[in-house]
Structure formats: C-alpha cells, structure tokens
C-alpha cells in the first residue's frame, strides 16, 4: 500500500514539475499557433463571464442579501467544485506527458492515446471536470444568472474545441481512437 502511494505521489510530483516547466517555457509554435489564438479568443468570453459573476454577486448581496443565505445550495456548489477539481486533476495526472492545454496539431513521441483510469469512463474528463467546477463555483455563490451563463459559455467553448481536437486525435491514432470514442 505504501509503495503504491509513493508511486502516485512520485508521479504527481513529476507531473507538477513538468507542468511548471511547460508553463514557464512553452514552445513558440504553441504561443503563436492557430490553436493558441483560437483558445485566446474563447478566453475573452470566460473572462467576461467571471466579471459578470462578480458584479452579480455584489449587486445581489447589496439588494437581495437573503438570496445568498441558502447554505444547502452553497454546499451543493462546493461539492460540485470538489468533484470537478478531482475529475480534472485525475485526468491531468492520468494522461501525464500526453496532457497539454493546447491542442496538438502534430503527433509527438510522448503523445499516446490514454484509455485507462478516468479516461475509461469519460472521453474528455478534463473538460468534464472543468465544466462541473466552473458551474459549481456559481452555485456555491448562489449566483443564478451566472450559473446559467457559465454553463452556456463553458459548454460552447468545449462544443467548439472538442470536434477540433478529435479531428487531430483521429489523424494521430486512427482506428484505435475510433474504437475508444
């Protein structure tokens, strides 16, 4: 049991080190590539949603403070945040070096099709986790308008991103990906 935990902690330490290195020094092709530009355009909608959520919270707490006192709703949101965060982190750790924040348009040696762990149950667990997490943050804050807004913005983001990503996954892995999907 202890060696299993040590292995997981070691894997997580390696993954965090790799992510820190990657985030500090991403290749220039990824910084200026089409995928990165496409992602940046989507981020604007999410930043707008975050700003709106803050405004909604402040206005509602000033005008309707009772709306923010439903603790069972906040607790439901907290549970969603935790589930979403765990799901996303499991996806990142399970994928290891195959996980990137930018869609790869060229196949690389460390890019393997991951079908075990959380990927056995959900095809895009990182996206699923983020969707649950982001909507959960708004439920936790008892922000009814932003709950709907976040669900729409994040859903649209992934609805546009997933087909683009899956096109390349089919190119890289062919029938192996078709079987998995």
Backbone as JSON Lines, residues from 0, in Angstrom:
{"i":0,"aa":"X","n":[0.84,-1.2,0.0],"ca":[0.0,0.0,0.0],"c":[0.88,1.25,0.0]}
{"i":1,"aa":"X","n":[1.92,1.26,0.82],"ca":[2.78,2.43,0.92],"c":[3.53,2.69,-0.39]}
{"i":2,"aa":"X","n":[3.99,1.62,-1.05],"ca":[4.71,1.82,-2.3],"c":[3.76,2.35,-3.39]}
{"i":3,"aa":"X","n":[2.49,1.94,-3.33],"ca":[1.5,2.45,-4.27],"c":[1.32,3.95,-4.07]}
{"i":4,"aa":"X","n":[1.18,4.39,-2.81],"ca":[1.04,5.81,-2.52],"c":[2.3,6.58,-2.91]}
{"i":5,"aa":"X","n":[3.46,6.0,-2.64],"ca":[4.71,6.65,-3.02],"c":[4.8,6.8,-4.53]}
{"i":6,"aa":"X","n":[4.35,5.78,-5.27],"ca":[4.37,5.84,-6.73],"c":[3.44,6.94,-7.23]}
{"i":7,"aa":"X","n":[2.24,7.03,-6.67],"ca":[1.3,8.07,-7.08],"c":[1.87,9.45,-6.76]}
{"i":8,"aa":"X","n":[2.42,9.62,-5.54],"ca":[2.99,10.91,-5.18],"c":[4.17,11.25,-6.07]}
{"i":9,"aa":"X","n":[4.98,10.26,-6.4],"ca":[6.11,10.49,-7.3],"c":[5.65,10.89,-8.68]}
{"i":10,"aa":"X","n":[4.6,10.2,-9.18],"ca":[4.04,10.55,-10.49],"c":[3.48,11.97,-10.48]}
{"i":11,"aa":"X","n":[2.78,12.31,-9.39],"ca":[2.2,13.65,-9.29],"c":[3.3,14.7,-9.22]}
{"i":12,"aa":"X","n":[4.38,14.41,-8.47],"ca":[5.49,15.35,-8.38],"c":[6.12,15.56,-9.75]}
{"i":13,"aa":"X","n":[6.33,14.48,-10.5],"ca":[6.88,14.6,-11.84],"c":[5.96,15.39,-12.75]}
{"i":14,"aa":"X","n":[4.65,15.15,-12.63],"ca":[3.7,15.87,-13.47],"c":[3.7,17.35,-13.14]}
{"i":15,"aa":"X","n":[3.7,17.7,-11.85],"ca":[3.72,19.11,-11.46],"c":[5.0,19.77,-11.95]}
{"i":16,"aa":"X","n":[6.13,19.08,-11.81],"ca":[7.4,19.63,-12.31],"c":[7.33,19.87,-13.81]}
{"i":17,"aa":"X","n":[6.78,18.91,-14.53],"ca":[6.66,19.05,-15.97],"c":[5.73,20.19,-16.35]}
{"i":18,"aa":"X","n":[4.61,20.31,-15.63],"ca":[3.68,21.4,-15.93],"c":[4.3,22.75,-15.64]}
{"i":19,"aa":"X","n":[5.08,22.85,-14.54],"ca":[5.74,24.11,-14.21],"c":[6.75,24.46,-15.29]}
{"i":20,"aa":"X","n":[7.51,23.49,-15.74],"ca":[8.5,23.72,-16.79],"c":[7.8,24.14,-18.07]}
{"i":21,"aa":"X","n":[6.72,23.43,-18.39],"ca":[5.98,23.72,-19.62],"c":[5.38,25.12,-19.56]}
{"i":22,"aa":"X","n":[4.78,25.48,-18.42],"ca":[4.12,26.77,-18.34],"c":[5.12,27.92,-18.37]}
{"i":23,"aa":"X","n":[6.34,27.68,-17.92],"ca":[7.35,28.73,-17.97],"c":[7.97,28.86,-19.35]}
{"i":24,"aa":"X","n":[8.1,27.78,-20.06],"ca":[8.82,27.79,-21.33],"c":[8.1,27.02,-22.43]}
{"i":25,"aa":"X","n":[6.86,27.41,-22.8],"ca":[6.21,26.68,-23.88],"c":[6.89,26.97,-25.21]}
{"i":26,"aa":"X","n":[6.83,26.01,-26.12],"ca":[7.44,26.25,-27.43],"c":[6.76,27.43,-28.14]}
{"i":27,"aa":"X","n":[7.54,28.22,-28.89],"ca":[7.0,29.38,-29.57],"c":[5.89,29.01,-30.55]}
{"i":28,"aa":"X","n":[6.0,27.82,-31.16],"ca":[4.96,27.42,-32.1],"c":[3.61,27.32,-31.42]}
{"i":29,"aa":"X","n":[3.6,26.98,-30.12],"ca":[2.33,26.9,-29.4],"c":[1.85,28.27,-28.96]}
{"i":30,"aa":"X","n":[2.79,29.18,-28.7],"ca":[2.39,30.52,-28.27],"c":[1.69,31.26,-29.41]}
{"i":31,"aa":"X","n":[2.22,31.12,-30.62],"ca":[1.71,31.88,-31.75],"c":[0.91,31.04,-32.73]}
{"i":32,"aa":"X","n":[0.69,29.77,-32.44],"ca":[-0.02,28.89,-33.36],"c":[-1.51,29.18,-33.41]}
{"i":33,"aa":"X","n":[-2.16,28.62,-34.43],"ca":[-3.59,28.8,-34.63],"c":[-4.37,28.34,-33.41]}
{"i":34,"aa":"X","n":[-3.98,27.2,-32.86],"ca":[-4.69,26.65,-31.71],"c":[-4.65,27.62,-30.54]}
{"i":35,"aa":"X","n":[-3.5,28.23,-30.29],"ca":[-3.36,29.16,-29.18],"c":[-4.21,30.41,-29.42]}
{"i":36,"aa":"X","n":[-4.2,30.92,-30.64],"ca":[-5.0,32.11,-30.96],"c":[-6.49,31.81,-30.82]}
{"i":37,"aa":"X","n":[-6.88,30.63,-31.26],"ca":[-8.27,30.2,-31.15],"c":[-8.68,30.12,-29.69]}
{"i":38,"aa":"X","n":[-7.79,29.59,-28.86],"ca":[-8.08,29.46,-27.44],"c":[-8.18,30.82,-26.78]}
{"i":39,"aa":"X","n":[-7.3,31.75,-27.14],"ca":[-7.33,33.08,-26.56],"c":[-8.64,33.79,-26.87]}
{"i":40,"aa":"X","n":[-9.17,33.61,-28.06],"ca":[-10.43,34.26,-28.41],"c":[-11.56,33.72,-27.53]}
{"i":41,"aa":"X","n":[-11.51,32.45,-27.16],"ca":[-12.53,31.87,-26.3],"c":[-12.39,32.34,-24.86]}
{"i":42,"aa":"X","n":[-11.17,32.64,-24.44],"ca":[-10.91,33.06,-23.07],"c":[-11.63,34.38,-22.78]}
{"i":43,"aa":"X","n":[-11.77,35.23,-23.78],"ca":[-12.45,36.51,-23.58],"c":[-13.86,36.31,-23.05]}
{"i":44,"aa":"X","n":[-14.57,35.33,-23.59],"ca":[-15.93,35.06,-23.13],"c":[-15.92,34.59,-21.68]}
{"i":45,"aa":"X","n":[-14.93,33.79,-21.32],"ca":[-14.86,33.3,-19.94],"c":[-14.51,34.43,-18.98]}
{"i":46,"aa":"X","n":[-13.6,35.32,-19.37],"ca":[-13.24,36.47,-18.53],"c":[-14.46,37.36,-18.34]}
{"i":47,"aa":"X","n":[-15.2,37.58,-19.41],"ca":[-16.44,38.36,-19.31],"c":[-17.4,37.7,-18.32]}
{"i":48,"aa":"X","n":[-17.53,36.38,-18.41],"ca":[-18.42,35.65,-17.5],"c":[-17.97,35.81,-16.05]}
{"i":49,"aa":"X","n":[-16.67,35.76,-15.81],"ca":[-16.16,35.94,-14.45],"c":[-16.46,37.34,-13.92]}
{"i":50,"aa":"X","n":[-16.27,38.36,-14.76],"ca":[-16.54,39.73,-14.35],"c":[-18.03,39.92,-14.06]}
{"i":51,"aa":"X","n":[-18.87,39.34,-14.91],"ca":[-20.3,39.42,-14.7],"c":[-20.69,38.73,-13.39]}
{"i":52,"aa":"X","n":[-20.06,37.59,-13.1],"ca":[-20.36,36.86,-11.87],"c":[-20.03,37.7,-10.64]}
{"i":53,"aa":"X","n":[-18.91,38.39,-10.68],"ca":[-18.53,39.26,-9.57],"c":[-19.55,40.38,-9.41]}
{"i":54,"aa":"X","n":[-19.94,41.0,-10.51],"ca":[-20.93,42.07,-10.47],"c":[-22.27,41.54,-9.94]}
{"i":55,"aa":"X","n":[-22.67,40.37,-10.44],"ca":[-23.92,39.78,-9.96],"c":[-23.88,39.55,-8.46]}
{"i":56,"aa":"X","n":[-22.79,39.0,-7.97],"ca":[-22.67,38.72,-6.54],"c":[-22.78,39.99,-5.71]}
{"i":57,"aa":"X","n":[-22.06,41.04,-6.11],"ca":[-22.07,42.3,-5.36],"c":[-23.45,42.94,-5.38]}
{"i":58,"aa":"X","n":[-24.08,42.98,-6.54],"ca":[-25.42,43.58,-6.66],"c":[-26.43,42.79,-5.85]}
{"i":59,"aa":"X","n":[-26.4,41.48,-5.97],"ca":[-27.38,40.66,-5.24],"c":[-27.18,40.72,-3.74]}
{"i":60,"aa":"X","n":[-25.93,40.76,-3.29],"ca":[-25.71,40.82,-1.84],"c":[-26.14,42.17,-1.28]}
{"i":61,"aa":"X","n":[-26.05,43.23,-2.12],"ca":[-26.49,44.55,-1.67],"c":[-28.01,44.68,-1.7]}
{"i":62,"aa":"X","n":[-28.64,44.18,-2.76],"ca":[-30.08,44.36,-2.94],"c":[-30.93,43.21,-2.4]}
{"i":63,"aa":"X","n":[-30.42,41.99,-2.48],"ca":[-31.18,40.81,-2.06],"c":[-30.3,39.9,-1.19]}
{"i":64,"aa":"X","n":[-29.88,40.35,-0.02],"ca":[-28.95,39.56,0.77],"c":[-29.48,38.18,1.16]}
{"i":65,"aa":"X","n":[-30.79,38.04,1.27],"ca":[-31.37,36.74,1.61],"c":[-31.11,35.68,0.56]}
{"i":66,"aa":"X","n":[-30.91,36.11,-0.68],"ca":[-30.63,35.18,-1.77],"c":[-29.32,34.42,-1.55]}
{"i":67,"aa":"X","n":[-28.42,35.02,-0.81],"ca":[-27.1,34.41,-0.59],"c":[-27.04,33.56,0.68]}
{"i":68,"aa":"X","n":[-28.18,33.36,1.33],"ca":[-28.19,32.65,2.62],"c":[-28.71,31.21,2.53]}
{"i":69,"aa":"X","n":[-28.81,30.68,1.33],"ca":[-29.24,29.3,1.16],"c":[-28.0,28.4,1.23]}
{"i":70,"aa":"X","n":[-27.64,27.98,2.44],"ca":[-26.4,27.23,2.64],"c":[-26.41,25.88,1.96]}
{"i":71,"aa":"X","n":[-27.57,25.26,1.85],"ca":[-27.62,23.96,1.19],"c":[-27.27,24.09,-0.29]}
{"i":72,"aa":"X","n":[-27.63,25.23,-0.9],"ca":[-27.26,25.47,-2.3],"c":[-25.75,25.7,-2.39]}
{"i":73,"aa":"X","n":[-25.23,26.51,-1.48],"ca":[-23.77,26.75,-1.47],"c":[-23.01,25.45,-1.26]}
{"i":74,"aa":"X","n":[-23.5,24.61,-0.38],"ca":[-22.83,23.33,-0.13],"c":[-22.89,22.42,-1.35]}
{"i":75,"aa":"X","n":[-24.0,22.43,-2.07],"ca":[-24.1,21.67,-3.31],"c":[-23.05,22.18,-4.31]}
{"i":76,"aa":"X","n":[-22.92,23.49,-4.4],"ca":[-21.9,24.07,-5.28],"c":[-20.51,23.67,-4.86]}
{"i":77,"aa":"X","n":[-20.25,23.65,-3.56],"ca":[-18.93,23.24,-3.06],"c":[-18.63,21.8,-3.43]}
{"i":78,"aa":"X","n":[-19.62,20.93,-3.3],"ca":[-19.44,19.52,-3.69],"c":[-19.12,19.44,-5.18]}
{"i":79,"aa":"X","n":[-19.81,20.23,-6.0],"ca":[-19.52,20.24,-7.44],"c":[-18.11,20.73,-7.72]}
{"i":80,"aa":"X","n":[-17.67,21.77,-7.02],"ca":[-16.32,22.3,-7.2],"c":[-15.29,21.21,-6.87]}
{"i":81,"aa":"X","n":[-15.51,20.5,-5.78],"ca":[-14.58,19.44,-5.37],"c":[-14.58,18.3,-6.39]}
{"i":82,"aa":"X","n":[-15.76,17.86,-6.8],"ca":[-15.85,16.77,-7.8],"c":[-15.21,17.2,-9.11]}
{"i":83,"aa":"X","n":[-15.5,18.41,-9.55],"ca":[-14.92,18.91,-10.79],"c":[-13.4,19.0,-10.72]}
{"i":84,"aa":"X","n":[-12.89,19.5,-9.61],"ca":[-11.44,19.64,-9.44],"c":[-10.76,18.27,-9.4]}
{"i":85,"aa":"X","n":[-11.33,17.33,-8.69],"ca":[-10.75,15.98,-8.61],"c":[-10.77,15.33,-9.99]}
{"i":86,"aa":"X","n":[-11.89,15.45,-10.69],"ca":[-12.0,14.85,-12.03],"c":[-10.95,15.42,-12.96]}
{"i":87,"aa":"X","n":[-10.8,16.74,-12.96],"ca":[-9.82,17.39,-13.85],"c":[-8.39,16.99,-13.48]}
{"i":88,"aa":"X","n":[-8.08,17.0,-12.2],"ca":[-6.72,16.64,-11.78],"c":[-6.41,15.17,-12.07]}
{"i":89,"aa":"X","n":[-7.39,14.29,-11.88],"ca":[-7.19,12.88,-12.24],"c":[-6.89,12.74,-13.73]}
{"i":90,"aa":"X","n":[-7.59,13.52,-14.55],"ca":[-7.35,13.47,-16.0],"c":[-5.93,13.92,-16.32]}
{"i":91,"aa":"X","n":[-5.48,14.99,-15.7],"ca":[-4.14,15.52,-15.96],"c":[-3.07,14.53,-15.52]}
{"i":92,"aa":"X","n":[-3.23,14.0,-14.32],"ca":[-2.22,13.06,-13.79],"c":[-2.24,11.77,-14.59]}
{"i":93,"aa":"X","n":[-3.41,11.26,-14.94],"ca":[-3.51,10.02,-15.71],"c":[-2.87,10.17,-17.09]}
{"i":94,"aa":"X","n":[-3.11,11.29,-17.75],"ca":[-2.56,11.49,-19.09],"c":[-1.06,11.76,-19.06]}
{"i":95,"aa":"X","n":[-0.55,12.28,-17.95],"ca":[0.88,12.53,-17.84],"c":[1.36,13.49,-18.92]}
{"i":96,"aa":"X","n":[2.43,13.11,-19.62],"ca":[3.0,13.98,-20.65],"c":[2.11,14.11,-21.88]}
{"i":97,"aa":"X","n":[1.13,13.24,-22.02],"ca":[0.22,13.34,-23.15],"c":[-0.78,14.49,-22.97]}
{"i":98,"aa":"X","n":[-0.89,15.0,-21.74],"ca":[-1.82,16.11,-21.48],"c":[-1.15,17.44,-21.8]}
{"i":99,"aa":"X","n":[-1.85,18.25,-22.56],"ca":[-1.41,19.63,-22.8],"c":[-2.64,20.53,-22.77]}
{"i":100,"aa":"X","n":[-2.42,21.79,-22.53],"ca":[-3.52,22.74,-22.53],"c":[-3.86,23.22,-23.94]}
{"i":101,"aa":"X","n":[-2.92,23.04,-24.85],"ca":[-3.16,23.44,-26.24],"c":[-3.36,22.19,-27.08]}
{"i":102,"aa":"X","n":[-4.22,22.29,-28.06],"ca":[-4.47,21.15,-28.94],"c":[-3.26,20.93,-29.82]}
{"i":103,"aa":"X","n":[-2.78,19.71,-29.82],"ca":[-1.63,19.37,-30.66],"c":[-2.1,19.11,-32.08]}
{"i":104,"aa":"X","n":[-1.43,19.75,-33.03],"ca":[-1.78,19.54,-34.43],"c":[-0.73,18.66,-35.12]}
{"i":105,"aa":"X","n":[0.35,18.34,-34.4],"ca":[1.37,17.42,-34.89],"c":[1.58,16.34,-33.84]}
{"i":106,"aa":"X","n":[1.69,15.1,-34.29],"ca":[1.88,13.99,-33.37],"c":[3.31,14.0,-32.84]}
{"i":107,"aa":"X","n":[3.45,13.88,-31.52],"ca":[4.77,13.84,-30.88],"c":[4.96,12.49,-30.22]}
{"i":108,"aa":"X","n":[6.22,12.14,-29.96],"ca":[6.54,10.82,-29.4],"c":[5.82,10.53,-28.09]}
{"i":109,"aa":"X","n":[5.75,11.52,-27.2],"ca":[5.14,11.28,-25.88],"c":[3.61,11.35,-25.93]}
{"i":110,"aa":"X","n":[3.05,11.57,-27.1],"ca":[1.61,11.7,-27.25],"c":[1.0,10.33,-27.5]}
{"i":111,"aa":"X","n":[0.46,9.74,-26.45],"ca":[-0.17,8.42,-26.53],"c":[-1.67,8.57,-26.29]}
{"i":112,"aa":"X","n":[-2.44,7.66,-26.85],"ca":[-3.87,7.65,-26.59],"c":[-4.09,7.04,-25.2]}
{"i":113,"aa":"X","n":[-4.71,7.81,-24.32],"ca":[-4.95,7.37,-22.95],"c":[-6.38,6.86,-22.85]}
{"i":114,"aa":"X","n":[-6.51,5.59,-22.48],"ca":[-7.85,4.98,-22.38],"c":[-8.07,4.31,-21.02]}
{"i":115,"aa":"X","n":[-7.15,4.5,-20.1],"ca":[-7.29,3.87,-18.78],"c":[-7.61,4.95,-17.74]}
{"i":116,"aa":"X","n":[-7.77,4.51,-16.5],"ca":[-8.08,5.45,-15.41],"c":[-9.41,6.13,-15.66]}
{"i":117,"aa":"X","n":[-9.47,7.41,-15.38],"ca":[-10.7,8.17,-15.53],"c":[-11.13,8.26,-17.0]}
{"i":118,"aa":"X","n":[-10.17,8.12,-17.92],"ca":[-10.48,8.14,-19.36],"c":[-11.28,6.9,-19.79]}
{"i":119,"aa":"X","n":[-11.3,5.86,-18.97],"ca":[-12.09,4.67,-19.26],"c":[-13.59,4.97,-19.14]}
{"i":120,"aa":"X","n":[-13.92,5.96,-18.3],"ca":[-15.32,6.27,-18.03],"c":[-15.83,7.51,-18.77]}
{"i":121,"aa":"X","n":[-14.93,8.45,-19.01],"ca":[-15.3,9.72,-19.65],"c":[-14.27,10.03,-20.73]}
{"i":122,"aa":"X","n":[-14.73,10.34,-21.93],"ca":[-13.8,10.57,-23.04],"c":[-12.98,11.84,-22.84]}
{"i":123,"aa":"X","n":[-13.57,12.88,-22.28],"ca":[-12.87,14.14,-22.05],"c":[-13.02,14.53,-20.57]}
{"i":124,"aa":"X","n":[-12.35,13.8,-19.66],"ca":[-12.55,14.07,-18.23],"c":[-12.06,15.43,-17.77]}
{"i":125,"aa":"X","n":[-11.03,15.96,-18.4],"ca":[-10.54,17.28,-18.01],"c":[-11.59,18.34,-18.32]}
{"i":126,"aa":"X","n":[-12.22,18.23,-19.47],"ca":[-13.28,19.18,-19.85],"c":[-14.5,18.99,-18.96]}
{"i":127,"aa":"X","n":[-14.85,17.75,-18.71],"ca":[-15.99,17.46,-17.84],"c":[-15.77,18.05,-16.45]}
{"i":128,"aa":"X","n":[-14.57,17.83,-15.93],"ca":[-14.23,18.36,-14.61],"c":[-14.29,19.88,-14.57]}
{"i":129,"aa":"X","n":[-13.79,20.52,-15.62],"ca":[-13.81,21.98,-15.65],"c":[-15.23,22.51,-15.72]}
{"i":130,"aa":"X","n":[-16.08,21.86,-16.52],"ca":[-17.48,22.29,-16.62],"c":[-18.17,22.18,-15.25]}
{"i":131,"aa":"X","n":[-17.99,21.04,-14.59],"ca":[-18.6,20.84,-13.26],"c":[-18.06,21.87,-12.28]}
{"i":132,"aa":"X","n":[-16.75,22.08,-12.3],"ca":[-16.11,23.03,-11.39],"c":[-16.62,24.44,-11.62]}
{"i":133,"aa":"X","n":[-16.63,24.89,-12.88],"ca":[-16.99,26.29,-13.14],"c":[-18.46,26.57,-12.81]}
{"i":134,"aa":"X","n":[-19.35,25.67,-13.15],"ca":[-20.76,25.85,-12.79],"c":[-20.92,25.76,-11.27]}
{"i":135,"aa":"X","n":[-20.18,24.86,-10.65],"ca":[-20.23,24.71,-9.19],"c":[-19.81,25.98,-8.46]}
{"i":136,"aa":"X","n":[-18.84,26.72,-9.01],"ca":[-18.43,27.97,-8.35],"c":[-19.59,28.94,-8.27]}
{"i":137,"aa":"X","n":[-20.41,29.0,-9.3],"ca":[-21.53,29.93,-9.32],"c":[-22.69,29.45,-8.46]}
{"i":138,"aa":"X","n":[-22.89,28.15,-8.4],"ca":[-23.91,27.61,-7.49],"c":[-23.48,27.87,-6.05]}
{"i":139,"aa":"X","n":[-22.19,27.7,-5.78],"ca":[-21.66,27.94,-4.44],"c":[-21.89,29.4,-4.02]}
{"i":140,"aa":"X","n":[-21.8,30.33,-4.96],"ca":[-22.0,31.76,-4.67],"c":[-23.48,32.16,-4.73]}
{"i":141,"aa":"X","n":[-24.35,31.19,-5.04],"ca":[-25.79,31.46,-5.2],"c":[-26.01,32.55,-6.24]}
{"i":142,"aa":"X","n":[-25.32,32.44,-7.36],"ca":[-25.46,33.36,-8.49],"c":[-26.31,32.68,-9.56]}
{"i":143,"aa":"X","n":[-27.63,32.87,-9.54],"ca":[-28.47,32.14,-10.51],"c":[-28.21,32.52,-11.97]}
{"i":144,"aa":"X","n":[-28.02,33.8,-12.24],"ca":[-27.8,34.22,-13.62],"c":[-26.45,33.7,-14.12]}
{"i":145,"aa":"X","n":[-25.42,33.83,-13.29],"ca":[-24.08,33.38,-13.7],"c":[-23.98,31.87,-13.78]}
{"i":146,"aa":"X","n":[-24.78,31.17,-12.99],"ca":[-24.8,29.7,-13.1],"c":[-25.18,29.31,-14.53]}
{"i":147,"aa":"X","n":[-26.23,29.93,-15.03],"ca":[-26.67,29.65,-16.39],"c":[-25.64,30.16,-17.39]}
{"i":148,"aa":"X","n":[-25.13,31.37,-17.15],"ca":[-24.13,31.95,-18.04],"c":[-22.86,31.12,-18.14]}
{"i":149,"aa":"X","n":[-22.35,30.67,-17.0],"ca":[-21.14,29.84,-17.01],"c":[-21.38,28.53,-17.73]}
{"i":150,"aa":"X","n":[-22.55,27.93,-17.49],"ca":[-22.86,26.67,-18.16],"c":[-22.86,26.87,-19.68]}
{"i":151,"aa":"X","n":[-23.44,27.96,-20.14],"ca":[-23.51,28.23,-21.58],"c":[-22.13,28.53,-22.15]}
{"i":152,"aa":"X","n":[-21.38,29.43,-21.49],"ca":[-20.06,29.83,-22.0],"c":[-19.11,28.64,-22.06]}
{"i":153,"aa":"X","n":[-19.04,27.87,-20.98],"ca":[-18.11,26.74,-20.95],"c":[-18.57,25.64,-21.9]}
{"i":154,"aa":"X","n":[-19.87,25.39,-21.96],"ca":[-20.39,24.37,-22.9],"c":[-20.05,24.76,-24.33]}
{"i":155,"aa":"X","n":[-20.27,26.02,-24.68],"ca":[-19.95,26.48,-26.04],"c":[-18.47,26.34,-26.34]}
{"i":156,"aa":"X","n":[-17.64,26.71,-25.37],"ca":[-16.19,26.6,-25.55],"c":[-15.81,25.17,-25.9]}
{"i":157,"aa":"X","n":[-16.29,24.22,-25.1],"ca":[-15.93,22.82,-25.34],"c":[-16.64,22.24,-26.57]}
{"i":158,"aa":"X","n":[-17.84,22.72,-26.87],"ca":[-18.54,22.26,-28.08],"c":[-17.78,22.66,-29.34]}
{"i":159,"aa":"X","n":[-17.06,23.76,-29.28],"ca":[-16.23,24.18,-30.41],"c":[-14.86,23.51,-30.38]}
{"i":160,"aa":"X","n":[-14.33,23.31,-29.21],"ca":[-12.97,22.77,-29.07],"c":[-12.89,21.27,-29.31]}
{"i":161,"aa":"X","n":[-13.85,20.51,-28.8],"ca":[-13.77,19.05,-28.86],"c":[-13.74,18.51,-30.3]}
{"i":162,"aa":"X","n":[-14.61,18.96,-31.21],"ca":[-14.51,18.44,-32.58],"c":[-13.16,18.76,-33.23]}
{"i":163,"aa":"X","n":[-12.63,19.93,-32.96],"ca":[-11.32,20.33,-33.49],"c":[-10.23,19.39,-32.95]}
{"i":164,"aa":"X","n":[-10.28,19.13,-31.65],"ca":[-9.3,18.24,-31.03],"c":[-9.47,16.81,-31.53]}
{"i":165,"aa":"X","n":[-10.7,16.35,-31.63],"ca":[-10.93,14.97,-32.06],"c":[-10.53,14.74,-33.51]}
{"i":166,"aa":"X","n":[-10.58,15.77,-34.34],"ca":[-10.09,15.65,-35.71],"c":[-8.63,15.2,-35.69]}
{"i":167,"aa":"X","n":[-7.82,15.85,-34.87],"ca":[-6.4,15.5,-34.81],"c":[-6.17,14.17,-34.1]}
{"i":168,"aa":"X","n":[-6.98,13.85,-33.1],"ca":[-6.85,12.56,-32.43],"c":[-7.13,11.43,-33.42]}
{"i":169,"aa":"X","n":[-8.1,11.62,-34.28],"ca":[-8.38,10.62,-35.32],"c":[-7.22,10.53,-36.32]}
{"i":170,"aa":"X","n":[-6.61,11.65,-36.63],"ca":[-5.45,11.65,-37.53],"c":[-4.28,10.91,-36.9]}
{"i":171,"aa":"X","n":[-4.04,11.14,-35.61],"ca":[-2.89,10.56,-34.91],"c":[-3.08,9.07,-34.63]}
{"i":172,"aa":"X","n":[-4.29,8.67,-34.21],"ca":[-4.49,7.33,-33.69],"c":[-5.42,6.45,-34.52]}
{"i":173,"aa":"X","n":[-6.05,7.01,-35.55],"ca":[-6.87,6.25,-36.48],"c":[-7.92,5.37,-35.83]}
{"i":174,"aa":"X","n":[-7.92,4.1,-36.19],"ca":[-8.95,3.16,-35.72],"c":[-8.88,2.95,-34.21]}
{"i":175,"aa":"X","n":[-7.71,3.11,-33.63],"ca":[-7.58,2.98,-32.17],"c":[-8.45,4.04,-31.48]}
{"i":176,"aa":"X","n":[-8.46,5.26,-32.0],"ca":[-9.29,6.31,-31.41],"c":[-10.76,6.03,-31.72]}
{"i":177,"aa":"X","n":[-11.07,5.57,-32.91],"ca":[-12.46,5.27,-33.26],"c":[-13.04,4.23,-32.31]}
{"i":178,"aa":"X","n":[-12.27,3.21,-31.98],"ca":[-12.72,2.18,-31.04],"c":[-12.96,2.78,-29.66]}
{"i":179,"aa":"X","n":[-12.05,3.66,-29.25],"ca":[-12.16,4.3,-27.94],"c":[-13.36,5.23,-27.89]}
{"i":180,"aa":"X","n":[-13.54,6.0,-28.95],"ca":[-14.63,7.0,-28.97],"c":[-15.99,6.31,-29.08]}
